[in-house]
């Protein structure tokens, strides 16, 4: 009897799986068909649903900075479907069990909801989201999706608290997932039989940027490995979150400082001046909040920095060109090619800002939004190809390389004020968690506060883009809320005072 039932069950399973496998195989053979992509994603989503119910929260943290895409039409970043499923599961669990509540942090939630409402209203009044589907003529909706996904990601992240024993695991998953940016660099060394890897980890996102310029009659090549910049930053941020400045400078464990300096050097191969400035600013802010400004470490670090600079900087023009470009903001002599490339990037931004600033009053009350007319974009690309207005394509797409402009032009003064409200509320919450959080998480809370402040300074004064940077902001404040169970505040202290009475001594509590 049991053998008959087992055979019947096997036949049913084969009867369901074989047609499904044939259907999926046919759809995989037509990768450009949007219906096929949706069907395949739905099938795999249903198959993975039991795993997502159990692991959706850590998967969300892991995918936050993961440089991976789904190999379907449009190549959406893996974070987007994981975020959507995690939020839906969290809402479903809350609906079924009222004891499972989102972590309460209304001071963060309200500005994010306000910003989302402004984004949606602006999109409605300026031509829609612009996904270029269902006969729509506009494009640019991907940026709306990233903005709204950053907000949704915050609420999905704060749907449950991170267990105390797993705090450092989550922090490491959040930052070390950025190491995937180096996988795309392998396309130059692996055999073609392994190229299927790059369907998930696209090499163009790892950024092997090469600029050929003729300098003094010679053909020189400046190669920038932006993937290595992300790798160096990811590991150094993990070291700072784990040990803090005090721990990294612990001379009894010199491997920490050695690793930090090695990956700082590795990150400089990306050629990004902002990357070096921000990591040094991060260390400085952490140094202050760890209370080391009045310690004996300060004069020692200043002396070692001066001595190190005096030894290394005179030989700066012997370093790789990408590193010379990274340090070209310092008052030192670097190779002409590196200096010209850095200066050209700066001038390109300044020229674009001069062109954009007169348009700010026009979009002060109703923002421009992100919707783009495909015809206008095609004309802008044609002019750029002809060498005219090289910044016009960036202007049209809203990529102004300026934090304030990226907020006020697309969403007007209202969007800018909502974003400022969010930044203020987040920094205040992070500071309270730094002061009043569990002493066990003191280093992590200090790191998150310093990282958020550093990112805010970089957003306003170095390089900023609202649609891409908001995800980083919501990720850091979301982690702080999850680690501390909300926004901590000072606990009232009960003072016991001895009162002398002519009849007796009594302990009075007030």
C-alpha positions, 0 to 999 in steps of 0.5 A: 500500500505504501509503495503504491502511494509513493509511486503515485506521489512520484508520478504527480510530482513528475507530472507537475515538474516536467511541464513546468521545466519545459515551460521555463526552458522555452521562456529562457530561450526568449530572454527579451520577452518581458512576459517570460521574465515576469513568469520566470521570476514569479516561479522562482519566487514561489519556490523560494518563498519558504526560505524567504519567510525564514531568512528575508531579513538577513537577505535584505541586509546582505543585498543592500550593497550587493552589486548583483543583478537579475539576468532578465530584461532590464537587469534590475539590481538584486536589492529591488526584488528582495526589498519588495518581498521582505516588506510584503512578508513583514506586512503579512506577518504583522497582519497575521500576528499583531505581536510582531510589530515594526520597530517604532521610530516615528521621528524617522518614519514621518520625514521619509513618508513625507518625502515619498508623498512629494516624489509621487505627487511630483511624478504625477504632475510631471508626466508620470513615473516613466517606465516606458511600458504599456505604451508610455513614452517617457523614461527615467522611472528607474530613479523613482523606483530607487528612491521609493525602494530606499524608503521601503527598504527602511521599513522592511529593515525595521520590521524586526530587531537584530538579535544582540548576538548577531549585530556584528554579523549583520554589520559585516554582511551590510558592508562586505557585500560591497566586495562583489564589485570586484567580481566584474574585474575578473572578466579580463582574466577568466576563461570564456567558459566562466562568462555566465558569472557576469550575467549576475555580476556585470563587469560594466558596474565594476568600472574599469575606466581607462582614459587615453591621452597624448601628453608630451607626444607619448601615448599614456594610459590612465586606468582606474579600477573603481571596483577596487575602490569599493572593495577598499572602502567596504573592508575599511568600514568593516574594520572601523565598525568592528574595532573603532579608531581606538581598536585599530590603533592598538599597537598590541594588535598591529595587523589591524592598522596594517590591514587598514592601510593596505586596503586604503592603498588598494582603494586609491587605485580607483582614482577617486579623490572623494573616496580618500577624502571621505574615509579620512573624514570618517576616521576624524569624526570617529576619533572625535566621538570616541573622545580621543581628541584630548588623549595622548593619541592626538599628538602621536598621530599628527606627528606620524602623519607629518613624518609619513607625508614627508617621506612618501609625498616627495615620491608621489609622481612615481606612484601608479597614475590612478593613485596620483589622481586620487591624491591630486587634491593635495598641494603636491606634484603629480603626473601631468596626465593625472592632474589634467584628468582630475582638473578636467573632471572638476571643470566639467562639473563647474561648467554644468553647475553654471548652466544649471543654477539659473534654472533653479527658480523655475523648479522651486515650487514644482520640481522637474521630476525624473521623467525624460523625453526619449527624443530630447535624450537622443538629441542630447546624446547626438550633441555630446557625440559631436563634442557640443555641451558634454554635460547636457546628457547628465543635466537631462537625466538629473545627474548633476553631481551635486547633492543640493541640486539633485534634490531641489531641481527634481522635487522643488523646495518641498522635496529638499526640505523633506530630505533635510528634515530626514537628515536632521532627524536621523543624525539626532536619533543616531546621536541619542543611540550613541549616548544612551544605547547599550554599552555593548554596542558603543563602537557600532553606534559611534561608527554609524553616527560618524558614517552618517555625518560623513556621508551627509558632508560628502553629499553636500560638499563633495558629490551627491545624488539623491536617488542613489544616496538615499539608499545609503542613508536609510540603510545606516539609520535603519541598522541603528534602529534595528540594533537599538530597538528604536531611538534611545533616550536618557533613562531617569536616574533615581537619586537616594538622599539621606535626610537627617531627622531629629527623631531618625535617619530615613532614606528618602527617594525622589 
